[in-house]
Amino acid sequence: PKTSSALDKEGATIVDGITNRWFLDPIFKGEYPKDTLALLEKYFSFPSIPEVDLQLLKDNPLDFLGINNYSCTRVNIKKPIKKTSDFYKILLPSKPEKGVEVSDVGWEVYPDGLYDLLKRVNGDYDHPLIYITENGMACKDDNIIDNVVEDDDRLRYLQRYFEAANRALKEGVKLKGYFVWSLMDNFEWIEGYSKRFGIIRVDYETQERIWKKSSLWYRDVIAKNGFDF
């Protein structure tokens, strides 16, 4: 919730149910969250869920859970949900407050969110094996000195998110691996070639690749299997 108001807390529970628990509960518990199911049945034409499908989920546990994490969403609603259009509005991504650090796509930088997420999944779903399958930051990457991109914002982002993950790891979360998004600048599904997430820069005209400062740092992290927190 963006604030401590009852409406924001209610909205956050709804958004969490649809974007998180709706997927995690059936995978790990073999059932859909009752509050979310009731809400969807109220506002939408919703099919029944065969018991045989739920039993299949119970009988076939995951080998590991992959988590993609970049930012956070702060839920802020102005009035109670009374119709379907109200329901849709609260699912829209929130806009960060002025002065908050954001990436080049406008996503808030919030490493504590990764820590909170790892701890919560660990506690709610009986300590699953976890991989961070995507985590990274889009930057402009237009400051190039001596053929190296000076992407200090991305480097700081990775350091802080690594620190958050390491904190969770030390507190018992079974975090097995961590994949930075992305190795090279690439075609993003929504942004196309306009946003750069890579730790190696790609010149899309010539296909030349050059180092970014973050990639040199990450290379050293891998070589040492860690860095000073």
MIDOSE-1310 file (N, C-alpha, C; in nm, 2 decimals, decimal comma, always signed):
residues 229
pkts	+0,08/-0,12/+0,00/+0,00/+0,00/+0,00/+0,09/+0,13/+0,00; +0,04/+0,23/-0,07/+0,11/+0,35/-0,08/+0,10/+0,43/+0,05; -0,01/+0,42/+0,12/-0,04/+0,48/+0,24/-0,09/+0,38/+0,34; -0,11/+0,42/+0,46/-0,17/+0,32/+0,57/-0,32/+0,32/+0,57
sald	-0,38/+0,39/+0,47/-0,53/+0,39/+0,47/-0,59/+0,25/+0,44; -0,71/+0,23/+0,49/-0,78/+0,10/+0,47/-0,80/+0,07/+0,33; -0,83/+0,17/+0,24/-0,85/+0,15/+0,10/-0,72/+0,10/+0,03; -0,61/+0,16/+0,07/-0,48/+0,12/+0,00/-0,44/-0,02/+0,05
kega	-0,47/-0,05/+0,17/-0,44/-0,18/+0,22/-0,52/-0,29/+0,15; -0,65/-0,26/+0,13/-0,74/-0,35/+0,06/-0,70/-0,36/-0,08; -0,66/-0,25/-0,15/-0,62/-0,25/-0,28/-0,49/-0,34/-0,30; -0,40/-0,32/-0,21/-0,27/-0,39/-0,21/-0,29/-0,54/-0,20
tivd	-0,39/-0,58/-0,11/-0,42/-0,72/-0,10/-0,48/-0,78/-0,23; -0,56/-0,70/-0,29/-0,62/-0,74/-0,42/-0,52/-0,76/-0,53; -0,43/-0,66/-0,54/-0,32/-0,66/-0,64/-0,23/-0,78/-0,61; -0,19/-0,80/-0,49/-0,11/-0,91/-0,45/-0,17/-1,04/-0,49
gitn	-0,30/-1,05/-0,46/-0,37/-1,18/-0,49/-0,37/-1,21/-0,64; -0,38/-1,11/-0,72/-0,39/-1,13/-0,87/-0,25/-1,15/-0,93; -0,16/-1,07/-0,89/-0,03/-1,08/-0,95/+0,07/-1,17/-0,89; +0,05/-1,21/-0,76/+0,14/-1,30/-0,69/+0,08/-1,43/-0,65
rwfl	-0,02/-1,42/-0,56/-0,07/-1,55/-0,50/-0,15/-1,63/-0,59; -0,21/-1,56/-0,70/-0,29/-1,64/-0,80/-0,20/-1,74/-0,87; -0,07/-1,72/-0,88/+0,02/-1,81/-0,95/+0,09/-1,90/-0,84; +0,13/-1,84/-0,73/+0,21/-1,92/-0,64/+0,13/-2,02/-0,56
dpif	+0,01/-1,98/-0,52/-0,07/-2,07/-0,43/-0,10/-2,20/-0,50; -0,15/-2,20/-0,63/-0,18/-2,33/-0,69/-0,05/-2,41/-0,71; +0,06/-2,35/-0,75/+0,18/-2,42/-0,77/+0,23/-2,49/-0,64; +0,23/-2,42/-0,53/+0,28/-2,47/-0,41/+0,18/-2,54/-0,32
kgey	+0,06/-2,49/-0,32/-0,04/-2,54/-0,23/-0,15/-2,63/-0,29; -0,16/-2,62/-0,43/-0,26/-2,70/-0,50/-0,40/-2,64/-0,49; -0,41/-2,51/-0,46/-0,53/-2,44/-0,45/-0,52/-2,29/-0,48; -0,62/-2,23/-0,53/-0,62/-2,09/-0,56/-0,66/-2,01/-0,44
pkdt	-0,61/-1,89/-0,42/-0,64/-1,81/-0,30/-0,79/-1,77/-0,30; -0,86/-1,81/-0,20/-1,01/-1,79/-0,19/-1,05/-1,65/-0,21; -0,98/-1,55/-0,15/-1,03/-1,42/-0,16/-1,02/-1,37/-0,31; -0,91/-1,41/-0,38/-0,90/-1,36/-0,52/-1,00/-1,44/-0,61
lall	-1,02/-1,56/-0,58/-1,11/-1,64/-0,66/-1,25/-1,58/-0,65; -1,29/-1,54/-0,52/-1,42/-1,48/-0,50/-1,44/-1,35/-0,58; -1,33/-1,27/-0,58/-1,33/-1,14/-0,64/-1,35/-1,16/-0,79; -1,27/-1,25/-0,85/-1,28/-1,27/-1,00/-1,41/-1,33/-1,04
ekyf	-1,47/-1,41/-0,96/-1,60/-1,47/-0,99/-1,71/-1,36/-0,98; -1,69/-1,26/-0,90/-1,79/-1,15/-0,88/-1,79/-1,06/-1,00; -1,67/-1,03/-1,05/-1,66/-0,93/-1,16/-1,64/-0,98/-1,30; -1,62/-1,11/-1,31/-1,59/-1,17/-1,44/-1,67/-1,30/-1,46
sfps	-1,69/-1,34/-1,58/-1,74/-1,47/-1,61/-1,62/-1,57/-1,60; -1,62/-1,65/-1,49/-1,50/-1,72/-1,46/-1,53/-1,87/-1,46; -1,45/-1,95/-1,53/-1,48/-2,10/-1,53/-1,45/-2,17/-1,40; -1,51/-2,28/-1,38/-1,48/-2,36/-1,26/-1,34/-2,43/-1,28
ipev	-1,27/-2,46/-1,18/-1,14/-2,52/-1,18/-1,15/-2,67/-1,14; -1,13/-2,76/-1,24/-1,14/-2,90/-1,21/-1,05/-2,95/-1,10; -1,11/-3,03/-1,01/-1,03/-3,08/-0,90/-0,91/-3,16/-0,94; -0,93/-3,23/-1,06/-0,82/-3,31/-1,11/-0,70/-3,23/-1,14
dlql	-0,72/-3,10/-1,19/-0,61/-3,01/-1,22/-0,53/-2,97/-1,09; -0,61/-2,94/-0,99/-0,55/-2,91/-0,86/-0,47/-3,03/-0,80; -0,52/-3,15/-0,82/-0,45/-3,26/-0,77/-0,32/-3,29/-0,84; -0,32/-3,26/-0,97/-0,20/-3,27/-1,05/-0,09/-3,17/-1,00
lkdn	-0,13/-3,05/-0,96/-0,04/-2,96/-0,90/+0,02/-3,01/-0,77; -0,07/-3,06/-0,69/-0,02/-3,12/-0,56/+0,07/-3,23/-0,57; +0,05/-3,31/-0,68/+0,13/-3,43/-0,69/+0,26/-3,41/-0,77; +0,28/-3,29/-0,82/+0,40/-3,26/-0,90/+0,46/-3,13/-0,86
pldf	+0,54/-3,13/-0,75/+0,60/-3,01/-0,69/+0,71/-2,96/-0,79; +0,73/-2,83/-0,78/+0,83/-2,76/-0,86/+0,97/-2,80/-0,82; +1,06/-2,81/-0,92/+1,21/-2,83/-0,89/+1,26/-2,70/-0,83; +1,22/-2,58/-0,89/+1,27/-2,45/-0,84/+1,17/-2,35/-0,88
lgin	+1,17/-2,23/-0,82/+1,09/-2,12/-0,86/+1,18/-2,01/-0,92; +1,15/-1,96/-1,04/+1,22/-1,85/-1,10/+1,15/-1,72/-1,07; +1,22/-1,62/-1,02/+1,16/-1,49/-0,99/+1,23/-1,38/-1,07; +1,15/-1,30/-1,14/+1,19/-1,18/-1,21/+1,16/-1,06/-1,12
nysc	+1,25/-0,98/-1,09/+1,23/-0,86/-1,01/+1,31/-0,74/-1,05; +1,24/-0,63/-1,07/+1,30/-0,51/-1,11/+1,27/-0,39/-1,02; +1,15/-0,39/-0,97/+1,10/-0,27/-0,91/+0,99/-0,30/-0,81; +0,90/-0,21/-0,78/+0,79/-0,23/-0,69/+0,67/-0,16/-0,74
trvn	+0,55/-0,19/-0,69/+0,43/-0,12/-0,72/+0,36/-0,08/-0,59; +0,33/+0,05/-0,58/+0,27/+0,10/-0,46/+0,12/+0,13/-0,49; +0,03/+0,06/-0,43/-0,11/+0,06/-0,46/-0,18/+0,18/-0,39; -0,25/+0,26/-0,47/-0,32/+0,38/-0,41/-0,45/+0,39/-0,48
ikkp	-0,56/+0,37/-0,41/-0,70/+0,38/-0,47/-0,78/+0,49/-0,40; -0,86/+0,55/-0,48/-0,94/+0,67/-0,42/-1,08/+0,63/-0,37; -1,13/+0,52/-0,42/-1,27/+0,48/-0,38/-1,28/+0,33/-0,38; -1,38/+0,28/-0,30/-1,39/+0,13/-0,30/-1,43/+0,08/-0,44
ikkt	-1,39/-0,05/-0,46/-1,42/-0,11/-0,59/-1,57/-0,15/-0,59; -1,64/-0,10/-0,70/-1,78/-0,13/-0,71/-1,82/-0,18/-0,85; -1,73/-0,16/-0,94/-1,76/-0,21/-1,08/-1,63/-0,26/-1,14; -1,64/-0,33/-1,26/-1,53/-0,39/-1,32/-1,42/-0,29/-1,36
sdfy	-1,46/-0,17/-1,40/-1,36/-0,07/-1,44/-1,28/-0,02/-1,32; -1,34/-0,02/-1,20/-1,26/+0,01/-1,08/-1,16/-0,09/-1,06; -1,20/-0,22/-1,08/-1,11/-0,33/-1,06/-0,98/-0,32/-1,15; -1,01/-0,28/-1,28/-0,89/-0,27/-1,37/-0,80/-0,16/-1,33
kill	-0,85/-0,05/-1,28/-0,77/+0,07/-1,25/-0,66/+0,04/-1,15; -0,70/-0,04/-1,05/-0,60/-0,06/-0,94/-0,48/-0,15/-0,99; -0,50/-0,22/-1,10/-0,40/-0,31/-1,15/-0,29/-0,23/-1,24; -0,32/-0,11/-1,27/-0,23/-0,03/-1,35/-0,10/+0,00/-1,26
pskp	+0,02/+0,00/-1,33/+0,14/+0,02/-1,25/+0,14/+0,16/-1,19; +0,19/+0,17/-1,07/+0,20/+0,30/-1,00/+0,31/+0,39/-1,06; +0,30/+0,52/-1,04/+0,40/+0,61/-1,08/+0,48/+0,65/-0,96; +0,62/+0,64/-0,97/+0,70/+0,68/-0,85/+0,68/+0,82/-0,81
ekgv	+0,70/+0,85/-0,68/+0,70/+0,98/-0,63/+0,81/+1,07/-0,69; +0,80/+1,20/-0,69/+0,90/+1,29/-0,74/+1,02/+1,27/-0,65; +1,14/+1,27/-0,71/+1,26/+1,26/-0,63/+1,31/+1,12/-0,61; +1,22/+1,02/-0,63/+1,26/+0,88/-0,61/+1,35/+0,84/-0,73
evsd	+1,45/+0,76/-0,70/+1,55/+0,71/-0,80/+1,47/+0,61/-0,89; +1,48/+0,63/-1,02/+1,42/+0,55/-1,12/+1,51/+0,51/-1,23; +1,48/+0,40/-1,30/+1,55/+0,36/-1,42/+1,51/+0,44/-1,54; +1,57/+0,41/-1,66/+1,54/+0,48/-1,78/+1,40/+0,45/-1,83
vgwe	+1,34/+0,34/-1,78/+1,20/+0,32/-1,81/+1,10/+0,37/-1,71; +1,15/+0,44/-1,61/+1,07/+0,50/-1,50/+1,03/+0,41/-1,39; +1,10/+0,30/-1,38/+1,07/+0,20/-1,27/+1,15/+0,24/-1,14; +1,08/+0,24/-1,03/+1,15/+0,28/-0,90/+1,26/+0,18/-0,87
vypd	+1,37/+0,23/-0,82/+1,48/+0,14/-0,77/+1,45/+0,12/-0,62; +1,42/-0,01/-0,59/+1,38/-0,04/-0,46/+1,43/-0,18/-0,42; +1,56/-0,19/-0,38/+1,62/-0,32/-0,36/+1,56/-0,40/-0,24; +1,51/-0,32/-0,14/+1,45/-0,39/-0,02/+1,33/-0,47/-0,07
glyd	+1,27/-0,43/-0,18/+1,16/-0,51/-0,23/+1,20/-0,65/-0,27; +1,32/-0,67/-0,32/+1,37/-0,80/-0,35/+1,39/-0,88/-0,23; +1,45/-0,82/-0,13/+1,46/-0,89/+0,00/+1,33/-0,93/+0,06; +1,23/-0,84/+0,06/+1,10/-0,87/+0,12/+1,04/-0,99/+0,04
llkr	+1,05/-0,98/-0,09/+0,99/-1,09/-0,17/+1,05/-1,22/-0,15; +1,18/-1,23/-0,14/+1,25/-1,36/-0,11/+1,21/-1,41/+0,02; +1,21/-1,33/+0,12/+1,17/-1,37/+0,26/+1,02/-1,42/+0,26; +0,94/-1,35/+0,19/+0,80/-1,38/+0,20/+0,77/-1,52/+0,13
vngd	+0,83/-1,54/+0,01/+0,81/-1,66/-0,06/+0,87/-1,78/+0,02; +0,98/-1,75/+0,08/+1,05/-1,85/+0,16/+0,96/-1,89/+0,28; +0,89/-1,80/+0,34/+0,81/-1,82/+0,46/+0,67/-1,88/+0,42; +0,61/-1,83/+0,32/+0,48/-1,87/+0,28/+0,47/-2,00/+0,21
ydhp	+0,58/-2,04/+0,14/+0,57/-2,16/+0,06/+0,68/-2,26/+0,09; +0,71/-2,27/+0,22/+0,79/-2,38/+0,27/+0,93/-2,39/+0,21; +1,00/-2,28/+0,21/+1,14/-2,28/+0,17/+1,17/-2,34/+0,03; +1,11/-2,29/-0,07/+1,15/-2,35/-0,20/+1,29/-2,31/-0,25
liyi	+1,34/-2,39/-0,34/+1,46/-2,35/-0,41/+1,43/-2,24/-0,51; +1,51/-2,13/-0,50/+1,48/-2,01/-0,58/+1,60/-1,97/-0,67; +1,57/-1,92/-0,79/+1,66/-1,86/-0,88/+1,61/-1,72/-0,91; +1,69/-1,61/-0,91/+1,65/-1,49/-0,96/+1,68/-1,50/-1,11
teng	+1,57/-1,51/-1,19/+1,59/-1,53/-1,33/+1,60/-1,41/-1,41; +1,56/-1,29/-1,36/+1,58/-1,16/-1,42/+1,59/-1,06/-1,32; +1,69/-0,97/-1,33/+1,70/-0,85/-1,24/+1,80/-0,76/-1,31; +1,77/-0,63/-1,33/+1,86/-0,54/-1,40/+1,79/-0,40/-1,41
mack	+1,87/-0,31/-1,47/+1,82/-0,17/-1,48/+1,85/-0,12/-1,62; +1,75/-0,05/-1,68/+1,77/+0,02/-1,80/+1,83/+0,16/-1,78; +1,94/+0,19/-1,85/+2,01/+0,32/-1,84/+2,03/+0,38/-1,98; +2,06/+0,50/-1,98/+2,08/+0,57/-2,11/+2,21/+0,52/-2,18
ddni	+2,31/+0,50/-2,10/+2,44/+0,44/-2,15/+2,50/+0,53/-2,26; +2,49/+0,66/-2,25/+2,55/+0,74/-2,35/+2,68/+0,81/-2,31; +2,73/+0,78/-2,19/+2,86/+0,83/-2,15/+2,97/+0,73/-2,17; +3,04/+0,74/-2,28/+3,14/+0,64/-2,32/+3,28/+0,71/-2,31
idnv	+3,37/+0,65/-2,22/+3,50/+0,70/-2,20/+3,60/+0,59/-2,22; +3,70/+0,61/-2,31/+3,80/+0,51/-2,34/+3,74/+0,38/-2,38; +3,63/+0,39/-2,46/+3,56/+0,27/-2,51/+3,49/+0,18/-2,40; +3,46/+0,25/-2,29/+3,39/+0,18/-2,18/+3,27/+0,27/-2,15
vedd	+3,15/+0,21/-2,14/+3,03/+0,29/-2,10/+3,03/+0,31/-1,95; +3,02/+0,43/-1,91/+3,02/+0,47/-1,76/+2,88/+0,46/-1,71; +2,84/+0,34/-1,68/+2,70/+0,31/-1,63/+2,70/+0,30/-1,48; +2,74/+0,40/-1,41/+2,75/+0,40/-1,27/+2,61/+0,37/-1,20
drlr	+2,50/+0,42/-1,26/+2,37/+0,40/-1,20/+2,34/+0,25/-1,20; +2,37/+0,18/-1,31/+2,34/+0,03/-1,31/+2,43/-0,04/-1,22; +2,56/+0,00/-1,21/+2,65/-0,07/-1,12/+2,60/-0,06/-0,97; +2,56/+0,06/-0,93/+2,51/+0,08/-0,80/+2,38/+0,00/-0,78
ylqr	+2,29/-0,01/-0,88/+2,17/-0,08/-0,87/+2,20/-0,23/-0,84; +2,29/-0,29/-0,92/+2,33/-0,43/-0,90/+2,39/-0,45/-0,77; +2,48/-0,36/-0,72/+2,54/-0,38/-0,59/+2,43/-0,39/-0,48; +2,33/-0,30/-0,49/+2,23/-0,29/-0,39/+2,14/-0,41/-0,39
yfea	+2,10/-0,45/-0,51/+2,02/-0,57/-0,52/+2,09/-0,70/-0,48; +2,22/-0,71/-0,52/+2,30/-0,82/-0,47/+2,30/-0,82/-0,32; +2,32/-0,71/-0,26/+2,32/-0,70/-0,11/+2,19/-0,75/-0,05; +2,08/-0,71/-0,11/+1,95/-0,75/-0,06/+1,93/-0,90/-0,07
anra	+1,98/-0,96/-0,19/+1,97/-1,10/-0,20/+2,06/-1,17/-0,11; +2,18/-1,12/-0,08/+2,27/-1,18/+0,01/+2,22/-1,18/+0,15; +2,15/-1,07/+0,19/+2,09/-1,06/+0,32/+1,98/-1,17/+0,34; +1,90/-1,19/+0,24/+1,80/-1,30/+0,24/+1,86/-1,44/+0,25
lkeg	+1,97/-1,46/+0,17/+2,04/-1,58/+0,17/+2,10/-1,62/+0,31; +2,15/-1,52/+0,37/+2,21/-1,54/+0,51/+2,10/-1,57/+0,61; +1,98/-1,53/+0,58/+1,87/-1,55/+0,67/+1,79/-1,68/+0,64; +1,85/-1,76/+0,56/+1,79/-1,90/+0,53/+1,71/-1,92/+0,40
vklk	+1,70/-1,81/+0,32/+1,64/-1,83/+0,19/+1,73/-1,92/+0,10; +1,67/-2,02/+0,03/+1,74/-2,11/-0,05/+1,76/-2,05/-0,19; +1,84/-1,94/-0,20/+1,86/-1,88/-0,33/+1,98/-1,94/-0,40; +1,96/-2,01/-0,51/+2,06/-2,10/-0,57/+2,14/-2,02/-0,68
gyfv	+2,07/-1,92/-0,74/+2,14/-1,86/-0,85/+2,08/-1,72/-0,88; +2,15/-1,64/-0,96/+2,11/-1,50/-0,99/+2,15/-1,46/-1,13; +2,06/-1,43/-1,21/+2,08/-1,40/-1,35/+2,05/-1,25/-1,38; +2,16/-1,18/-1,42/+2,14/-1,03/-1,44/+2,07/-1,02/-1,58
wslm	+1,97/-0,93/-1,59/+1,91/-0,89/-1,72/+1,97/-0,76/-1,76; +2,05/-0,76/-1,86/+2,08/-0,87/-1,95/+2,23/-0,87/-1,99; +2,27/-0,98/-2,05/+2,41/-0,98/-2,09/+2,44/-0,87/-2,19; +2,36/-0,85/-2,29/+2,38/-0,75/-2,39/+2,25/-0,67/-2,41
dnfe	+2,26/-0,55/-2,46/+2,15/-0,47/-2,51/+2,07/-0,56/-2,61; +1,94/-0,55/-2,60/+1,86/-0,64/-2,68/+1,73/-0,58/-2,72; +1,64/-0,65/-2,79/+1,51/-0,61/-2,83/+1,42/-0,63/-2,71; +1,37/-0,53/-2,65/+1,27/-0,54/-2,54/+1,13/-0,55/-2,59
wieg	+1,05/-0,64/-2,53/+0,92/-0,67/-2,59/+0,83/-0,54/-2,60; +0,84/-0,45/-2,50/+0,75/-0,33/-2,51/+0,83/-0,21/-2,57; +0,96/-0,20/-2,53/+1,04/-0,08/-2,56/+1,12/-0,09/-2,69; +1,12/-0,21/-2,75/+1,20/-0,23/-2,87/+1,35/-0,21/-2,84
yskr	+1,42/-0,14/-2,93/+1,56/-0,11/-2,91/+1,58/+0,02/-2,84; +1,48/+0,09/-2,79/+1,49/+0,22/-2,73/+1,55/+0,22/-2,59; +1,54/+0,11/-2,52/+1,59/+0,10/-2,38/+1,70/+0,00/-2,37; +1,81/+0,03/-2,29/+1,92/-0,06/-2,29/+1,93/-0,12/-2,15
fgii	+1,92/-0,25/-2,14/+1,93/-0,33/-2,01/+2,06/-0,40/-2,00; +2,14/-0,41/-2,11/+2,26/-0,50/-2,11/+2,37/-0,44/-2,03; +2,46/-0,53/-1,98/+2,58/-0,49/-1,92/+2,70/-0,49/-2,02; +2,66/-0,52/-2,15/+2,75/-0,50/-2,26/+2,67/-0,42/-2,37
rvdy	+2,73/-0,32/-2,42/+2,66/-0,23/-2,51/+2,67/-0,28/-2,65; +2,56/-0,27/-2,72/+2,55/-0,31/-2,86/+2,52/-0,19/-2,95; +2,61/-0,17/-3,05/+2,58/-0,07/-3,15/+2,49/-0,13/-3,25; +2,36/-0,09/-3,26/+2,27/-0,17/-3,35/+2,29/-0,14/-3,50
etqe	+2,37/-0,04/-3,53/+2,41/-0,02/-3,67/+2,52/-0,11/-3,71; +2,62/-0,12/-3,63/+2,74/-0,19/-3,67/+2,76/-0,33/-3,60; +2,67/-0,35/-3,50/+2,68/-0,47/-3,42/+2,80/-0,48/-3,33; +2,88/-0,37/-3,32/+2,99/-0,37/-3,23/+2,95/-0,38/-3,09
riwk	+3,02/-0,46/-3,01/+3,00/-0,47/-2,86/+3,11/-0,41/-2,79; +3,07/-0,33/-2,68/+3,18/-0,27/-2,60/+3,14/-0,29/-2,45; +3,24/-0,29/-2,37/+3,22/-0,31/-2,23/+3,14/-0,20/-2,17; +3,07/-0,23/-2,06/+3,01/-0,13/-1,98/+3,08/-0,15/-1,84
kssl	+3,09/-0,04/-1,76/+3,16/-0,05/-1,63/+3,10/-0,16/-1,55; +2,96/-0,18/-1,56/+2,90/-0,28/-1,48/+2,94/-0,42/-1,52; +2,97/-0,44/-1,64/+3,01/-0,57/-1,69/+3,15/-0,61/-1,64; +3,24/-0,51/-1,63/+3,37/-0,53/-1,57/+3,36/-0,56/-1,42
wyrd	+3,28/-0,49/-1,36/+3,25/-0,52/-1,21/+3,19/-0,66/-1,19; +3,10/-0,69/-1,28/+3,03/-0,82/-1,27/+3,13/-0,93/-1,30; +3,22/-0,91/-1,39/+3,32/-1,01/-1,42/+3,40/-1,04/-1,30; +3,44/-0,93/-1,23/+3,52/-0,95/-1,11/+3,44/-1,02/-1,00
viak	+3,31/-0,99/-0,99/+3,23/-1,06/-0,89/+3,22/-1,21/-0,91; +3,21/-1,24/-1,04/+3,21/-1,39/-1,07/+3,34/-1,45/-1,04; +3,45/-1,39/-1,08/+3,58/-1,44/-1,06/+3,61/-1,47/-0,91; +3,56/-1,37/-0,83/+3,59/-1,38/-0,68/+3,47/-1,46/-0,61
ngfd	+3,37/-1,49/-0,68/+3,25/-1,55/-0,62/+3,19/-1,46/-0,51; +3,20/-1,33/-0,53/+3,14/-1,23/-0,43/+3,21/-1,10/-0,44; +3,16/-1,01/-0,36/+3,23/-0,87/-0,35/+3,21/-0,82/-0,21; +3,28/-0,72/-0,18/+3,27/-0,66/-0,04/+3,14/-0,58/-0,02
f	+3,06/-0,62/+0,07/+2,93/-0,56/+0,10/+2,95/-0,44/+0,19
